[in-house]
Amino acid sequence: SDSPAHCPSGERLCSTEEATAGSGTYIRHGFIFSSLAGCLEKRSEGSGLSVVSVVRDAEAQLLPDVGDVVTCKV
């Protein structure tokens, strides 16, 4: 069986002509990029384009998500 592909945050995944951006991704200049580190998922949605998503590994759930407010000390 195929194991899910791991990708780092910011990795270019594919063109917007090949798929639709799902959760954990963003679009820039006609390409879909990963917005977080995790497992790449591609699923078909009817007769349209596949949806590309990036899902975090279970052990990485403590990382902040896009839009979260964080407090830090430097």
All heavy atoms as TSV, in Angstrom:
chain	resi	resn	atom	element	x	y	z
A	1	SER	N	N	0.840	-1.194	0.000
A	1	SER	CA	C	0.000	0.000	0.000
A	1	SER	C	C	0.874	1.242	0.000
A	1	SER	O	O	1.991	1.246	0.493
A	1	SER	CB	C	-0.936	0.007	1.197
A	1	SER	OG	O	-0.215	0.168	2.379
A	2	ASP	N	N	0.326	2.301	-0.550
A	2	ASP	CA	C	1.074	3.555	-0.616
A	2	ASP	C	C	1.001	4.265	0.721
A	2	ASP	O	O	-0.073	4.438	1.287
A	2	ASP	CB	C	0.491	4.471	-1.697
A	2	ASP	CG	C	0.696	3.933	-3.097
A	2	ASP	OD1	O	1.742	3.296	-3.319
A	2	ASP	OD2	O	-0.181	4.137	-3.952
A	3	SER	N	N	2.157	4.687	1.236
A	3	SER	CA	C	2.156	5.482	2.449
A	3	SER	C	C	2.026	6.945	2.034
A	3	SER	O	O	2.480	7.329	0.970
A	3	SER	CB	C	3.437	5.266	3.247
A	3	SER	OG	O	4.550	5.652	2.481
A	4	PRO	N	N	1.371	7.775	2.863
A	4	PRO	CA	C	1.185	9.172	2.486
A	4	PRO	C	C	2.519	9.901	2.380
A	4	PRO	O	O	3.449	9.638	3.140
A	4	PRO	CB	C	0.323	9.751	3.607
A	4	PRO	CG	C	0.295	8.745	4.690
A	4	PRO	CD	C	0.792	7.452	4.146
A	5	ALA	N	N	2.608	10.802	1.408
A	5	ALA	CA	C	3.833	11.569	1.209
A	5	ALA	C	C	3.914	12.672	2.261
A	5	ALA	O	O	2.926	13.345	2.547
A	5	ALA	CB	C	3.839	12.170	-0.182
A	6	HIS	N	N	5.091	12.830	2.848
A	6	HIS	CA	C	5.296	13.907	3.812
A	6	HIS	C	C	5.831	15.123	3.072
A	6	HIS	O	O	6.622	14.987	2.142
A	6	HIS	CB	C	6.289	13.472	4.896
A	6	HIS	CG	C	5.729	12.436	5.798
A	6	HIS	ND1	N	4.956	12.748	6.894
A	6	HIS	CD2	C	5.790	11.081	5.765
A	6	HIS	CE1	C	4.582	11.632	7.493
A	6	HIS	NE2	N	5.067	10.608	6.820
A	7	CYS	N	N	5.380	16.300	3.463
A	7	CYS	CA	C	5.885	17.505	2.823
A	7	CYS	C	C	6.111	18.584	3.878
A	7	CYS	O	O	5.369	18.682	4.843
A	7	CYS	CB	C	4.935	17.986	1.736
A	7	CYS	SG	S	3.284	18.393	2.278
A	8	PRO	N	N	7.147	19.402	3.689
A	8	PRO	CA	C	7.414	20.501	4.611
A	8	PRO	C	C	6.521	21.697	4.298
A	8	PRO	O	O	5.949	21.782	3.211
A	8	PRO	CB	C	8.887	20.829	4.347
A	8	PRO	CG	C	9.099	20.439	2.924
A	8	PRO	CD	C	8.192	19.257	2.681
A	9	SER	N	N	6.423	22.603	5.233
A	9	SER	CA	C	5.679	23.838	5.023
A	9	SER	C	C	6.328	24.638	3.905
A	9	SER	O	O	7.544	24.729	3.818
A	9	SER	CB	C	5.674	24.646	6.327
A	9	SER	OG	O	4.994	25.856	6.140
A	10	GLY	N	N	5.512	25.193	3.018
A	10	GLY	CA	C	6.019	26.022	1.931
A	10	GLY	C	C	6.387	25.271	0.671
A	10	GLY	O	O	6.770	25.876	-0.319
A	11	GLU	N	N	6.251	23.944	0.657
A	11	GLU	CA	C	6.598	23.167	-0.536
A	11	GLU	C	C	5.551	23.356	-1.632
A	11	GLU	O	O	4.359	23.343	-1.374
A	11	GLU	CB	C	6.707	21.682	-0.201
A	11	GLU	CG	C	7.081	20.838	-1.408
A	11	GLU	CD	C	7.359	19.396	-1.041
A	11	GLU	OE1	O	8.020	19.166	-0.018
A	11	GLU	OE2	O	6.900	18.520	-1.764
A	12	ARG	N	N	6.026	23.556	-2.878
A	12	ARG	CA	C	5.114	23.664	-4.012
A	12	ARG	C	C	4.610	22.266	-4.339
A	12	ARG	O	O	5.392	21.355	-4.589
A	12	ARG	CB	C	5.825	24.278	-5.211
A	12	ARG	CG	C	4.862	24.593	-6.341
A	12	ARG	CD	C	5.507	25.439	-7.385
A	12	ARG	NE	N	6.285	24.592	-8.281
A	12	ARG	CZ	C	6.917	25.036	-9.359
A	12	ARG	NH1	N	6.914	26.324	-9.641
A	12	ARG	NH2	N	7.590	24.207	-10.119
A	13	LEU	N	N	3.283	22.091	-4.339
A	13	LEU	CA	C	2.682	20.774	-4.508
A	13	LEU	C	C	2.286	20.492	-5.947
A	13	LEU	O	O	2.563	19.425	-6.466
A	13	LEU	CB	C	1.465	20.638	-3.590
A	13	LEU	CG	C	1.736	20.883	-2.103
A	13	LEU	CD1	C	0.435	20.876	-1.314
A	13	LEU	CD2	C	2.713	19.854	-1.568
A	14	CYS	N	N	1.615	21.434	-6.602
A	14	CYS	CA	C	1.188	21.243	-7.988
A	14	CYS	C	C	0.583	22.539	-8.512
A	14	CYS	O	O	0.451	23.512	-7.789
A	14	CYS	CB	C	0.187	20.093	-8.104
A	14	CYS	SG	S	-1.380	20.378	-7.255
A	15	SER	N	N	0.205	22.525	-9.785
A	15	SER	CA	C	-0.429	23.668	-10.423
A	15	SER	C	C	-1.916	23.699	-10.083
A	15	SER	O	O	-2.533	22.654	-9.842
A	15	SER	CB	C	-0.245	23.552	-11.940
A	15	SER	OG	O	-1.125	24.411	-12.621
A	16	THR	N	N	-2.522	24.882	-10.102
A	16	THR	CA	C	-3.967	24.994	-9.878
A	16	THR	C	C	-4.750	24.433	-11.062
A	16	THR	O	O	-5.958	24.257	-10.963
A	16	THR	CB	C	-4.377	26.459	-9.625
A	16	THR	OG1	O	-3.888	27.272	-10.697
A	16	THR	CG2	C	-3.846	26.973	-8.307
A	17	GLU	N	N	-4.074	24.147	-12.175
A	17	GLU	CA	C	-4.733	23.483	-13.311
A	17	GLU	C	C	-4.848	21.983	-13.072
A	17	GLU	O	O	-5.659	21.311	-13.690
A	17	GLU	CB	C	-3.956	23.747	-14.600
A	17	GLU	CG	C	-3.960	25.200	-15.012
A	17	GLU	CD	C	-3.117	25.472	-16.249
A	17	GLU	OE1	O	-2.516	24.518	-16.790
A	17	GLU	OE2	O	-3.064	26.630	-16.665
A	18	GLU	N	N	-4.024	21.446	-12.170
A	18	GLU	CA	C	-4.015	20.009	-11.878
A	18	GLU	C	C	-4.937	19.629	-10.725
A	18	GLU	O	O	-5.383	18.485	-10.649
A	18	GLU	CB	C	-2.600	19.550	-11.518
A	18	GLU	CG	C	-1.564	19.774	-12.594
A	18	GLU	CD	C	-0.167	19.465	-12.089
A	18	GLU	OE1	O	0.047	18.340	-11.595
A	18	GLU	OE2	O	0.694	20.349	-12.162
A	19	ALA	N	N	-5.160	20.555	-9.788
A	19	ALA	CA	C	-5.940	20.231	-8.590
A	19	ALA	C	C	-6.492	21.505	-7.957
A	19	ALA	O	O	-6.131	22.616	-8.347
A	19	ALA	CB	C	-5.074	19.478	-7.580
A	20	THR	N	N	-7.363	21.316	-6.966
A	20	THR	CA	C	-7.944	22.402	-6.193
A	20	THR	C	C	-7.289	22.415	-4.813
A	20	THR	O	O	-7.008	21.359	-4.259
A	20	THR	CB	C	-9.466	22.181	-6.036
A	20	THR	OG1	O	-10.056	22.103	-7.333
A	20	THR	CG2	C	-10.125	23.303	-5.259
A	21	ALA	N	N	-7.060	23.604	-4.261
A	21	ALA	CA	C	-6.429	23.738	-2.947
A	21	ALA	C	C	-7.419	23.366	-1.848
A	21	ALA	O	O	-8.521	23.898	-1.798
A	21	ALA	CB	C	-5.930	25.163	-2.748
A	22	GLY	N	N	-6.999	22.452	-0.978
A	22	GLY	CA	C	-7.810	22.057	0.167
A	22	GLY	C	C	-7.215	22.613	1.448
A	22	GLY	O	O	-6.414	23.559	1.426
A	23	SER	N	N	-7.579	22.030	2.580
A	23	SER	CA	C	-7.076	22.507	3.864
A	23	SER	C	C	-5.570	22.277	3.968
A	23	SER	O	O	-5.030	21.336	3.378
A	23	SER	CB	C	-7.800	21.801	5.017
A	23	SER	OG	O	-7.570	20.421	4.963
A	24	GLY	N	N	-4.893	23.156	4.677
A	24	GLY	CA	C	-3.454	23.042	4.861
A	24	GLY	C	C	-2.644	23.487	3.655
A	24	GLY	O	O	-1.454	23.188	3.567
A	25	THR	N	N	-3.295	24.198	2.721
A	25	THR	CA	C	-2.608	24.673	1.522
A	25	THR	C	C	-2.972	26.123	1.228
A	25	THR	O	O	-3.930	26.651	1.798
A	25	THR	CB	C	-2.962	23.823	0.285
A	25	THR	OG1	O	-4.329	24.031	-0.058
A	25	THR	CG2	C	-2.694	22.350	0.513
A	26	TYR	N	N	-2.208	26.742	0.332
A	26	TYR	CA	C	-2.554	28.073	-0.162
A	26	TYR	C	C	-2.131	28.170	-1.620
A	26	TYR	O	O	-1.331	27.366	-2.109
A	26	TYR	CB	C	-1.915	29.178	0.684
A	26	TYR	CG	C	-0.402	29.204	0.657
A	26	TYR	CD1	C	0.296	30.005	-0.250
A	26	TYR	CD2	C	0.337	28.441	1.553
A	26	TYR	CE1	C	1.684	30.037	-0.271
A	26	TYR	CE2	C	1.721	28.462	1.547
A	26	TYR	CZ	C	2.388	29.263	0.643
A	26	TYR	OH	O	3.755	29.286	0.619
A	27	ILE	N	N	-2.701	29.154	-2.327
A	27	ILE	CA	C	-2.402	29.357	-3.747
A	27	ILE	C	C	-1.572	30.613	-3.912
A	27	ILE	O	O	-1.878	31.650	-3.317
A	27	ILE	CB	C	-3.701	29.482	-4.564
A	27	ILE	CG1	C	-4.505	28.188	-4.478
A	27	ILE	CG2	C	-3.393	29.841	-6.022
A	27	ILE	CD1	C	-5.885	28.284	-5.109
A	28	ARG	N	N	-0.523	30.510	-4.736
A	28	ARG	CA	C	0.288	31.684	-5.081
A	28	ARG	C	C	0.804	31.498	-6.499
A	28	ARG	O	O	1.383	30.469	-6.807
A	28	ARG	CB	C	1.450	31.863	-4.107
A	28	ARG	CG	C	2.351	33.040	-4.497
A	28	ARG	CD	C	3.311	33.406	-3.416
A	28	ARG	NE	N	2.565	34.090	-2.365
A	28	ARG	CZ	C	3.026	34.280	-1.147
A	28	ARG	NH1	N	4.212	33.829	-0.798
A	28	ARG	NH2	N	2.304	34.919	-0.255
A	29	HIS	N	N	0.571	32.496	-7.342
A	29	HIS	CA	C	1.068	32.517	-8.726
A	29	HIS	C	C	0.697	31.258	-9.507
A	29	HIS	O	O	1.507	30.716	-10.256
A	29	HIS	CB	C	2.583	32.717	-8.755
A	29	HIS	CG	C	3.046	33.941	-8.031
A	29	HIS	ND1	N	2.641	35.213	-8.373
A	29	HIS	CD2	C	3.870	34.078	-6.968
A	29	HIS	CE1	C	3.202	36.095	-7.557
A	29	HIS	NE2	N	3.941	35.429	-6.683
A	30	GLY	N	N	-0.522	30.772	-9.303
A	30	GLY	CA	C	-1.009	29.634	-10.071
A	30	GLY	C	C	-0.565	28.274	-9.570
A	30	GLY	O	O	-0.795	27.262	-10.233
A	31	PHE	N	N	0.073	28.229	-8.400
A	31	PHE	CA	C	0.514	26.961	-7.825
A	31	PHE	C	C	-0.053	26.785	-6.421
A	31	PHE	O	O	-0.320	27.769	-5.730
A	31	PHE	CB	C	2.043	26.870	-7.769
A	31	PHE	CG	C	2.681	26.745	-9.129
A	31	PHE	CD1	C	3.135	27.868	-9.795
A	31	PHE	CD2	C	2.796	25.511	-9.743
A	31	PHE	CE1	C	3.708	27.766	-11.056
A	31	PHE	CE2	C	3.373	25.397	-10.994
A	31	PHE	CZ	C	3.830	26.530	-11.662
A	32	ILE	N	N	-0.205	25.538	-6.015
A	32	ILE	CA	C	-0.676	25.208	-4.671
A	32	ILE	C	C	0.536	24.848	-3.823
A	32	ILE	O	O	1.369	24.045	-4.238
A	32	ILE	CB	C	-1.674	24.039	-4.706
A	32	ILE	CG1	C	-2.879	24.398	-5.580
A	32	ILE	CG2	C	-2.124	23.675	-3.283
A	32	ILE	CD1	C	-3.837	23.245	-5.822
A	33	PHE	N	N	0.635	25.471	-2.649
A	33	PHE	CA	C	1.744	25.254	-1.719
A	33	PHE	C	C	1.210	24.715	-0.400
A	33	PHE	O	O	0.080	24.994	-0.017
A	33	PHE	CB	C	2.473	26.578	-1.426
A	33	PHE	CG	C	3.215	27.145	-2.593
A	33	PHE	CD1	C	2.568	27.906	-3.544
A	33	PHE	CD2	C	4.581	26.932	-2.735
A	33	PHE	CE1	C	3.254	28.440	-4.622
A	33	PHE	CE2	C	5.283	27.464	-3.804
A	33	PHE	CZ	C	4.614	28.219	-4.756
A	34	SER	N	N	2.055	23.996	0.326
A	34	SER	CA	C	1.721	23.518	1.661
A	34	SER	C	C	1.848	24.668	2.655
A	34	SER	O	O	2.855	25.360	2.673
A	34	SER	CB	C	2.684	22.387	2.043
A	34	SER	OG	O	2.517	22.042	3.388
A	35	SER	N	N	0.836	24.867	3.496
A	35	SER	CA	C	0.912	25.916	4.521
A	35	SER	C	C	1.354	25.353	5.868
A	35	SER	O	O	1.496	26.095	6.829
A	35	SER	CB	C	-0.430	26.641	4.668
A	35	SER	OG	O	-1.417	25.764	5.146
A	36	LEU	N	N	1.559	24.038	5.936
A	36	LEU	CA	C	2.055	23.409	7.164
A	36	LEU	C	C	2.768	22.116	6.812
A	36	LEU	O	O	2.632	21.607	5.709
A	36	LEU	CB	C	0.909	23.149	8.153
A	36	LEU	CG	C	-0.369	22.471	7.659
A	36	LEU	CD1	C	-0.229	20.967	7.705
A	36	LEU	CD2	C	-1.529	22.907	8.510
A	37	ALA	N	N	3.565	21.622	7.738
A	37	ALA	CA	C	4.266	20.353	7.536
A	37	ALA	C	C	3.319	19.213	7.879
A	37	ALA	O	O	2.617	19.265	8.883
A	37	ALA	CB	C	5.511	20.289	8.413
A	38	GLY	N	N	3.266	18.200	7.028
A	38	GLY	CA	C	2.385	17.077	7.298
A	38	GLY	C	C	2.325	16.113	6.138
A	38	GLY	O	O	3.233	16.052	5.309
A	39	CYS	N	N	1.243	15.366	6.071
A	39	CYS	CA	C	1.051	14.346	5.036
A	39	CYS	C	C	0.195	14.901	3.903
A	39	CYS	O	O	-0.857	15.492	4.146
A	39	CYS	CB	C	0.361	13.123	5.621
A	39	CYS	SG	S	1.361	12.259	6.835
A	40	LEU	N	N	0.656	14.683	2.682
A	40	LEU	CA	C	-0.062	15.125	1.494
A	40	LEU	C	C	-1.203	14.169	1.194
A	40	LEU	O	O	-1.008	12.956	1.158
A	40	LEU	CB	C	0.907	15.182	0.315
A	40	LEU	CG	C	0.332	15.559	-1.043
A	40	LEU	CD1	C	-0.230	16.972	-1.003
A	40	LEU	CD2	C	1.397	15.448	-2.104
A	41	GLU	N	N	-2.398	14.718	1.003
A	41	GLU	CA	C	-3.562	13.917	0.646
A	41	GLU	C	C	-4.156	14.468	-0.638
A	41	GLU	O	O	-4.288	15.676	-0.798
A	41	GLU	CB	C	-4.633	13.973	1.738
A	41	GLU	CG	C	-4.275	13.251	3.005
A	41	GLU	CD	C	-5.426	13.211	3.995
A	41	GLU	OE1	O	-6.453	13.894	3.771
A	41	GLU	OE2	O	-5.309	12.507	4.999
A	42	LYS	N	N	-4.500	13.582	-1.560
A	42	LYS	CA	C	-5.130	13.985	-2.815
A	42	LYS	C	C	-6.355	13.119	-2.999
A	42	LYS	O	O	-6.267	11.899	-2.989
A	42	LYS	CB	C	-4.136	13.775	-3.958
A	42	LYS	CG	C	-4.456	14.525	-5.215
A	42	LYS	CD	C	-3.286	14.413	-6.193
A	42	LYS	CE	C	-3.405	15.471	-7.271
A	42	LYS	NZ	N	-2.272	15.433	-8.192
A	43	ARG	N	N	-7.522	13.736	-3.128
A	43	ARG	CA	C	-8.738	12.937	-3.289
A	43	ARG	C	C	-9.595	13.511	-4.422
A	43	ARG	O	O	-9.605	14.715	-4.656
A	43	ARG	CB	C	-9.525	12.857	-1.986
A	43	ARG	CG	C	-10.094	14.160	-1.507
A	43	ARG	CD	C	-10.842	13.997	-0.181
A	43	ARG	NE	N	-11.581	15.198	0.129
A	43	ARG	CZ	C	-11.062	16.297	0.624
A	43	ARG	NH1	N	-9.771	16.360	0.864
A	43	ARG	NH2	N	-11.794	17.352	0.880
A	44	SER	N	N	-10.295	12.627	-5.092
A	44	SER	CA	C	-11.163	13.024	-6.200
A	44	SER	C	C	-12.492	13.517	-5.658
A	44	SER	O	O	-13.015	12.981	-4.688
A	44	SER	CB	C	-11.405	11.837	-7.131
A	44	SER	OG	O	-10.197	11.391	-7.669
A	45	GLU	N	N	-13.016	14.541	-6.306
A	45	GLU	CA	C	-14.328	15.083	-5.923
A	45	GLU	C	C	-15.213	15.042	-7.163
A	45	GLU	O	O	-15.241	15.998	-7.933
A	45	GLU	CB	C	-14.182	16.518	-5.414
A	45	GLU	CG	C	-13.352	16.647	-4.152
A	45	GLU	CD	C	-14.205	16.823	-2.920
A	45	GLU	OE1	O	-15.225	17.498	-2.998
A	45	GLU	OE2	O	-13.826	16.289	-1.872
A	46	GLY	N	N	-15.899	13.951	-7.382
A	46	GLY	CA	C	-16.784	13.836	-8.539
A	46	GLY	C	C	-16.005	13.893	-9.843
A	46	GLY	O	O	-14.957	13.290	-9.976
A	47	SER	N	N	-16.539	14.638	-10.800
A	47	SER	CA	C	-15.899	14.726	-12.117
A	47	SER	C	C	-14.922	15.895	-12.208
A	47	SER	O	O	-14.273	16.074	-13.228
A	47	SER	CB	C	-16.973	14.868	-13.197
A	47	SER	OG	O	-17.729	16.053	-12.970
A	48	GLY	N	N	-14.822	16.692	-11.153
A	48	GLY	CA	C	-13.931	17.852	-11.167
A	48	GLY	C	C	-12.495	17.498	-10.858
A	48	GLY	O	O	-12.102	16.332	-10.859
A	49	LEU	N	N	-11.701	18.530	-10.583
A	49	LEU	CA	C	-10.293	18.340	-10.238
A	49	LEU	C	C	-10.155	17.678	-8.869
A	49	LEU	O	O	-11.031	17.813	-8.011
A	49	LEU	CB	C	-9.582	19.695	-10.205
A	49	LEU	CG	C	-9.433	20.431	-11.526
A	49	LEU	CD1	C	-8.837	21.817	-11.273
A	49	LEU	CD2	C	-8.555	19.665	-12.494
A	50	SER	N	N	-9.051	16.994	-8.650
A	50	SER	CA	C	-8.745	16.435	-7.334
A	50	SER	C	C	-8.517	17.566	-6.337
A	50	SER	O	O	-8.128	18.665	-6.727
A	50	SER	CB	C	-7.481	15.582	-7.403
A	50	SER	OG	O	-7.679	14.474	-8.220
A	51	VAL	N	N	-8.751	17.300	-5.068
A	51	VAL	CA	C	-8.501	18.262	-4.000
A	51	VAL	C	C	-7.224	17.847	-3.282
A	51	VAL	O	O	-7.097	16.706	-2.844
A	51	VAL	CB	C	-9.681	18.328	-3.011
A	51	VAL	CG1	C	-9.370	19.282	-1.867
A	51	VAL	CG2	C	-10.951	18.738	-3.719
A	52	VAL	N	N	-6.267	18.785	-3.191
A	52	VAL	CA	C	-4.995	18.537	-2.522
A	52	VAL	C	C	-5.053	19.165	-1.139
A	52	VAL	O	O	-5.373	20.351	-1.007
A	52	VAL	CB	C	-3.821	19.124	-3.337
A	52	VAL	CG1	C	-2.519	19.005	-2.578
A	52	VAL	CG2	C	-3.711	18.435	-4.680
A	53	SER	N	N	-4.761	18.373	-0.095
A	53	SER	CA	C	-4.758	18.857	1.284
A	53	SER	C	C	-3.486	18.391	1.969
A	53	SER	O	O	-2.865	17.421	1.559
A	53	SER	CB	C	-5.954	18.302	2.062
A	53	SER	OG	O	-7.164	18.643	1.447
A	54	VAL	N	N	-3.115	19.101	3.034
A	54	VAL	CA	C	-2.001	18.669	3.876
A	54	VAL	C	C	-2.546	18.529	5.294
A	54	VAL	O	O	-3.158	19.449	5.832
A	54	VAL	CB	C	-0.820	19.664	3.835
A	54	VAL	CG1	C	0.292	19.217	4.778
A	54	VAL	CG2	C	-0.281	19.803	2.418
A	55	VAL	N	N	-2.346	17.338	5.863
A	55	VAL	CA	C	-2.865	17.032	7.198
A	55	VAL	C	C	-1.692	16.782	8.129
A	55	VAL	O	O	-0.752	16.070	7.770
A	55	VAL	CB	C	-3.776	15.782	7.133
A	55	VAL	CG1	C	-4.319	15.440	8.510
A	55	VAL	CG2	C	-4.901	15.999	6.150
A	56	ARG	N	N	-1.733	17.349	9.301
A	56	ARG	CA	C	-0.652	17.172	10.273
A	56	ARG	C	C	-0.610	15.763	10.813
A	56	ARG	O	O	-1.626	15.099	10.962
A	56	ARG	CB	C	-0.848	18.106	11.464
A	56	ARG	CG	C	-0.446	19.508	11.152
A	56	ARG	CD	C	-0.064	20.209	12.442
A	56	ARG	NE	N	0.256	21.585	12.099
A	56	ARG	CZ	C	-0.419	22.620	12.534
A	56	ARG	NH1	N	-1.431	22.462	13.347
A	56	ARG	NH2	N	-0.059	23.826	12.174
A	57	ASP	N	N	0.593	15.318	11.135
A	57	ASP	CA	C	0.757	14.054	11.840
A	57	ASP	C	C	0.178	14.213	13.242
A	57	ASP	O	O	0.184	15.309	13.799
A	57	ASP	CB	C	2.247	13.689	11.954
A	57	ASP	CG	C	2.874	13.468	10.590
A	57	ASP	OD1	O	2.192	12.938	9.700
A	57	ASP	OD2	O	4.046	13.830	10.423
A	58	ALA	N	N	-0.300	13.115	13.825
A	58	ALA	CA	C	-0.923	13.166	15.150
A	58	ALA	C	C	0.015	13.747	16.200
A	58	ALA	O	O	-0.402	14.520	17.058
A	58	ALA	CB	C	-1.374	11.768	15.572
A	59	GLU	N	N	1.319	13.422	16.128
A	59	GLU	CA	C	2.244	13.914	17.148
A	59	GLU	C	C	2.591	15.389	16.973
A	59	GLU	O	O	3.184	16.000	17.843
A	59	GLU	CB	C	3.523	13.070	17.167
A	59	GLU	CG	C	4.364	13.148	15.913
A	59	GLU	CD	C	3.980	12.079	14.893
A	59	GLU	OE1	O	2.941	11.426	15.057
A	59	GLU	OE2	O	4.740	11.923	13.923
A	60	ALA	N	N	2.208	15.981	15.839
A	60	ALA	CA	C	2.543	17.383	15.582
A	60	ALA	C	C	1.373	18.320	15.892
A	60	ALA	O	O	1.411	19.487	15.555
A	60	ALA	CB	C	2.971	17.549	14.128
A	61	GLN	N	N	0.326	17.824	16.540
A	61	GLN	CA	C	-0.872	18.622	16.787
A	61	GLN	C	C	-0.645	19.793	17.740
A	61	GLN	O	O	-1.487	20.663	17.839
A	61	GLN	CB	C	-2.001	17.742	17.307
A	61	GLN	CG	C	-2.562	16.814	16.260
A	61	GLN	CD	C	-3.189	17.544	15.099
A	61	GLN	OE1	O	-3.883	18.536	15.264
A	61	GLN	NE2	N	-2.939	17.070	13.902
A	62	LEU	N	N	0.483	19.830	18.433
A	62	LEU	CA	C	0.739	20.931	19.354
A	62	LEU	C	C	1.255	22.172	18.647
A	62	LEU	O	O	1.356	23.231	19.252
A	62	LEU	CB	C	1.735	20.495	20.437
A	62	LEU	CG	C	1.219	19.408	21.373
A	62	LEU	CD1	C	2.315	18.992	22.352
A	62	LEU	CD2	C	-0.011	19.870	22.123
A	63	LEU	N	N	1.562	22.063	17.360
A	63	LEU	CA	C	2.035	23.225	16.612
A	63	LEU	C	C	0.882	24.173	16.328
A	63	LEU	O	O	-0.247	23.743	16.116
A	63	LEU	CB	C	2.657	22.777	15.287
A	63	LEU	CG	C	3.926	21.945	15.406
A	63	LEU	CD1	C	4.346	21.450	14.031
A	63	LEU	CD2	C	5.043	22.766	16.015
A	64	PRO	N	N	1.140	25.489	16.309
A	64	PRO	CA	C	0.066	26.435	15.993
A	64	PRO	C	C	-0.379	26.298	14.544
A	64	PRO	O	O	0.379	25.864	13.684
A	64	PRO	CB	C	0.702	27.796	16.259
A	64	PRO	CG	C	2.169	27.571	16.226
A	64	PRO	CD	C	2.398	26.156	16.605
A	65	ASP	N	N	-1.612	26.679	14.276
A	65	ASP	CA	C	-2.178	26.643	12.939
A	65	ASP	C	C	-2.205	28.063	12.386
A	65	ASP	O	O	-2.055	29.036	13.139
A	65	ASP	CB	C	-3.598	26.068	12.997
A	65	ASP	CG	C	-4.028	25.439	11.699
A	65	ASP	OD1	O	-3.297	25.570	10.690
A	65	ASP	OD2	O	-5.096	24.811	11.688
A	66	VAL	N	N	-2.412	28.197	11.083
A	66	VAL	CA	C	-2.503	29.513	10.456
A	66	VAL	C	C	-3.635	30.291	11.115
A	66	VAL	O	O	-4.734	29.778	11.287
A	66	VAL	CB	C	-2.753	29.372	8.939
A	66	VAL	CG1	C	-2.969	30.726	8.304
A	66	VAL	CG2	C	-1.590	28.650	8.280
A	67	GLY	N	N	-3.366	31.526	11.542
A	67	GLY	CA	C	-4.363	32.364	12.183
A	67	GLY	C	C	-4.378	32.282	13.698
A	67	GLY	O	O	-5.060	33.073	14.351
A	68	ASP	N	N	-3.640	31.344	14.298
A	68	ASP	CA	C	-3.583	31.231	15.755
A	68	ASP	C	C	-2.777	32.394	16.336
A	68	ASP	O	O	-1.861	32.910	15.708
A	68	ASP	CB	C	-2.892	29.930	16.185
A	68	ASP	CG	C	-3.773	28.708	15.987
A	68	ASP	OD1	O	-4.963	28.873	15.687
A	68	ASP	OD2	O	-3.252	27.584	16.126
A	69	VAL	N	N	-3.152	32.809	17.538
A	69	VAL	CA	C	-2.397	33.811	18.268
A	69	VAL	C	C	-1.429	33.069	19.186
A	69	VAL	O	O	-1.828	32.178	19.927
A	69	VAL	CB	C	-3.319	34.719	19.110
A	69	VAL	CG1	C	-2.522	35.692	19.939
A	69	VAL	CG2	C	-4.290	35.452	18.196
A	70	VAL	N	N	-0.147	33.424	19.102
A	70	VAL	CA	C	0.871	32.780	19.932
A	70	VAL	C	C	1.624	33.824	20.728
A	70	VAL	O	O	1.744	34.970	20.320
A	70	VAL	CB	C	1.858	31.930	19.093
A	70	VAL	CG1	C	1.124	30.808	18.389
A	70	VAL	CG2	C	2.598	32.780	18.095
A	71	THR	N	N	2.153	33.424	21.878
A	71	THR	CA	C	2.969	34.293	22.725
A	71	THR	C	C	4.338	33.668	22.844
A	71	THR	O	O	4.456	32.464	23.042
A	71	THR	CB	C	2.345	34.434	24.117
A	71	THR	OG1	O	1.000	34.889	23.976
A	71	THR	CG2	C	3.123	35.402	24.976
A	72	CYS	N	N	5.379	34.482	22.674
A	72	CYS	CA	C	6.733	33.940	22.784
A	72	CYS	C	C	7.661	34.949	23.440
A	72	CYS	O	O	7.339	36.125	23.545
A	72	CYS	CB	C	7.275	33.534	21.410
A	72	CYS	SG	S	7.524	34.920	20.307
A	73	LYS	N	N	8.813	34.478	23.881
A	73	LYS	CA	C	9.830	35.325	24.474
A	73	LYS	C	C	11.124	35.092	23.695
A	73	LYS	O	O	11.501	33.948	23.463
A	73	LYS	CB	C	10.032	34.956	25.953
A	73	LYS	CG	C	11.043	35.831	26.650
A	73	LYS	CD	C	11.127	35.440	28.118
A	73	LYS	CE	C	12.135	36.321	28.837
A	73	LYS	NZ	N	12.194	35.982	30.260
A	74	VAL	N	N	11.757	36.177	23.282
A	74	VAL	CA	C	13.003	36.073	22.513
A	74	VAL	C	C	14.158	36.540	23.363
A	74	VAL	O	O	14.077	37.539	24.026
A	74	VAL	CB	C	12.917	36.916	21.215
A	74	VAL	CG1	C	14.228	36.834	20.450
A	74	VAL	CG2	C	11.764	36.444	20.362
